[in-house]
Amino acid sequence: MKTLSFLFGCLLSLGVAATVYAEKSTETEHTSLTQLMTAISQDDHEAFIANGTQAFKNNISKQTFHQLSDQLGDQVRKGYTADYVTALYQNGNIVHVWKISYTGSKEQSLMKLMLIDDKVAGFWIL
């Protein structure tokens, strides 16, 4: 996770990161986000990868998922709000970006979601 955050930060600082594509999410993106966050809160790896592309399923190991769930599960269980920020066009794909605010906490996260044919192809929490 830290590597992805670092890599993303480097891309932004180099000015390589994406262009604004849109400013509204659809029900598909919102449903996918909710399913992923629920899986994190329940520490449910199978639910997390259920709507993923084959590559997503192959790349999200149980160990990696459990580390994510250990870090964020408690905060997500207490509640969160997801404010849609924008969609970015990156490497030929649309990546949807949300600001996640956790109930009862000053902590916030930036969440990125990439769907291909309505399947989760990428998910990053920074």
C-alpha positions as CSV (number, residue, x, y, z in Angstrom):
1,M,0.0,0.0,0.0
2,K,2.7,2.4,0.9
3,T,4.5,1.7,-2.4
4,L,1.3,2.5,-4.3
5,S,0.9,5.8,-2.4
6,F,4.6,6.6,-3.0
7,L,4.4,5.8,-6.7
8,F,1.2,7.8,-7.1
9,G,2.8,10.7,-5.3
10,C,5.8,10.5,-7.6
11,L,3.6,10.5,-10.7
12,L,1.8,13.6,-9.4
13,S,5.0,15.4,-8.7
14,L,6.2,14.7,-12.2
15,G,3.0,16.0,-13.7
16,V,2.3,12.6,-15.3
17,A,-1.0,12.0,-13.5
18,A,-4.2,12.2,-15.3
19,T,-6.5,14.7,-16.8
20,V,-9.9,15.4,-15.4
21,Y,-12.5,13.3,-17.3
22,A,-15.8,13.6,-15.5
23,E,-17.3,14.8,-12.3
24,K,-20.1,12.3,-11.5
25,S,-20.1,8.7,-10.5
26,T,-22.7,6.3,-11.7
27,E,-24.6,3.8,-9.7
28,T,-22.2,1.1,-10.9
29,E,-19.2,2.8,-9.4
30,H,-21.0,3.7,-6.2
31,T,-22.2,0.1,-5.8
32,S,-18.7,-1.2,-6.3
33,L,-17.3,1.2,-3.8
34,T,-19.9,0.1,-1.2
35,Q,-19.2,-3.6,-1.8
36,L,-15.5,-3.1,-1.4
37,M,-15.8,-1.0,1.8
38,T,-18.2,-3.6,3.3
39,A,-15.8,-6.4,2.5
40,I,-13.0,-4.4,4.2
41,S,-15.2,-3.8,7.3
42,Q,-16.1,-7.5,7.5
43,D,-12.5,-8.8,6.7
44,D,-14.1,-10.8,3.8
45,H,-11.5,-11.5,1.1
46,E,-13.9,-13.5,-1.0
47,A,-16.5,-10.6,-1.0
48,F,-13.7,-8.1,-1.8
49,I,-12.6,-9.9,-5.0
50,A,-16.0,-11.3,-6.0
51,N,-16.7,-8.6,-8.6
52,G,-13.1,-8.3,-9.8
53,T,-11.5,-9.0,-13.1
54,Q,-9.4,-12.1,-13.2
55,A,-6.3,-10.0,-12.9
56,F,-7.7,-8.2,-9.8
57,K,-8.5,-11.6,-8.2
58,N,-5.1,-12.9,-9.0
59,N,-3.3,-9.8,-7.6
60,I,-5.2,-9.4,-4.3
61,S,-3.8,-12.1,-2.0
62,K,-5.5,-12.9,1.2
63,Q,-2.5,-11.6,3.1
64,T,-2.5,-8.3,1.3
65,F,-6.3,-7.9,1.8
66,H,-6.1,-8.8,5.5
67,Q,-3.4,-6.1,6.0
68,L,-5.7,-3.6,4.4
69,S,-8.6,-4.8,6.5
70,D,-6.5,-4.7,9.7
71,Q,-5.6,-1.1,8.9
72,L,-9.0,0.2,8.0
73,G,-11.6,-2.2,9.2
74,D,-12.3,-0.6,12.5
75,Q,-12.7,2.9,10.9
76,V,-14.9,1.6,8.2
77,R,-17.1,-0.3,10.7
78,K,-17.7,2.9,12.6
79,G,-19.0,4.6,9.5
80,Y,-17.7,6.7,6.6
81,T,-18.8,9.1,4.0
82,A,-17.6,8.9,0.4
83,D,-17.5,12.1,-1.5
84,Y,-17.0,11.7,-5.2
85,V,-14.2,13.9,-6.4
86,T,-13.7,13.2,-10.1
87,A,-12.8,10.7,-12.7
88,L,-9.3,10.6,-14.2
89,Y,-8.2,9.2,-17.6
90,Q,-5.1,7.1,-16.8
91,N,-3.3,4.7,-19.2
92,G,-6.4,4.3,-21.3
93,N,-8.8,3.7,-18.4
94,I,-11.1,5.8,-16.3
95,V,-10.2,5.8,-12.6
96,H,-12.9,7.2,-10.2
97,V,-11.7,9.1,-7.2
98,W,-13.5,9.6,-3.8
99,K,-12.5,11.3,-0.6
100,I,-13.3,9.0,2.3
101,S,-14.0,10.6,5.7
102,Y,-14.3,8.3,8.7
103,T,-17.0,8.9,11.3
104,G,-15.7,10.2,14.6
105,S,-12.2,10.7,13.2
106,K,-10.2,13.4,11.6
107,E,-8.6,10.8,9.3
108,Q,-9.4,10.8,5.7
109,S,-8.4,8.7,2.7
110,L,-8.3,9.2,-1.0
111,M,-9.8,6.2,-2.8
112,K,-9.3,5.3,-6.4
113,L,-11.4,2.7,-8.3
114,M,-11.0,1.4,-11.8
115,L,-13.7,-0.7,-13.5
116,I,-13.4,-2.5,-16.7
117,D,-16.7,-3.9,-18.1
118,D,-18.3,-3.2,-14.7
119,K,-15.7,-5.4,-12.9
120,V,-13.2,-4.0,-10.4
121,A,-9.8,-3.9,-12.1
122,G,-8.1,-1.6,-9.6
123,F,-8.6,-0.3,-6.1
124,W,-6.3,1.9,-4.2
125,I,-6.6,3.7,-0.8
126,L,-4.1,6.4,-0.2
